[in-house]
Amino acid sequence: MTIGGVSIILILGICNLLLILFQLLSGLRVIKVKFGVHKKTGIALVVFATVHGLLGFIAT
């Protein structure tokens, strides 16, 4: 499963890393965002992490 020669699992893992960093920085108020944005990115993180985990499990 690749997109342009890059594994979908790798792409989702990088997205997860970026979402976790955003959640951390916005939770610590290093980046000032509204609570709604923080909440929506948290939901996106759960979705991306679930798909990432399921694909990783299926790939092995």
C-alpha positions as CSV (number, residue, x, y, z in Angstrom):
1,M,0.0,0.0,0.0
2,T,1.8,3.0,-1.3
3,I,1.1,6.5,-2.5
4,G,3.7,7.7,-4.9
5,G,6.1,5.1,-3.7
6,V,5.7,6.0,-0.1
7,S,4.0,3.7,2.4
8,I,0.6,4.9,3.6
9,I,1.5,3.7,7.1
10,L,4.6,6.0,7.1
11,I,2.5,8.9,5.9
12,L,-0.1,8.3,8.7
13,G,2.7,8.0,11.2
14,I,4.1,11.4,10.2
15,C,0.6,12.9,10.4
16,N,0.3,11.4,13.9
17,L,3.6,12.9,15.0
18,L,2.6,16.3,13.7
19,L,-0.9,16.1,15.3
20,I,0.7,15.1,18.7
21,L,3.1,18.0,18.5
22,F,0.3,20.4,17.8
23,Q,-1.8,19.0,20.6
24,L,1.1,19.3,23.0
25,L,2.0,22.8,22.0
26,S,-1.5,24.0,22.0
27,G,-2.3,22.3,25.3
28,L,0.7,24.0,26.9
29,R,-0.4,27.3,25.4
30,V,2.9,27.7,23.4
31,I,0.6,28.0,20.3
32,K,-2.5,30.0,21.1
33,V,-5.6,28.4,19.5
34,K,-9.3,28.2,20.4
35,F,-10.4,25.2,22.4
36,G,-12.6,24.1,19.4
37,V,-9.5,23.8,17.2
38,H,-7.7,21.8,19.9
39,K,-10.7,19.5,20.3
40,K,-11.1,18.9,16.6
41,T,-7.4,18.1,16.1
42,G,-7.6,15.7,19.0
43,I,-10.5,13.9,17.3
44,A,-8.5,13.9,14.0
45,L,-5.5,12.4,16.0
46,V,-7.7,9.5,17.3
47,V,-8.9,8.8,13.7
48,F,-5.5,8.9,12.1
49,A,-3.9,6.8,14.9
50,T,-6.6,4.2,14.7
51,V,-6.2,3.9,10.9
52,H,-2.4,3.9,11.3
53,G,-2.6,1.1,13.9
54,L,-5.1,-1.0,11.9
55,L,-3.0,-0.8,8.7
56,G,0.1,-1.6,10.6
57,F,-1.6,-4.6,12.1
58,I,-2.9,-5.8,8.8
59,A,0.5,-5.3,7.1
60,T,2.3,-7.6,9.5
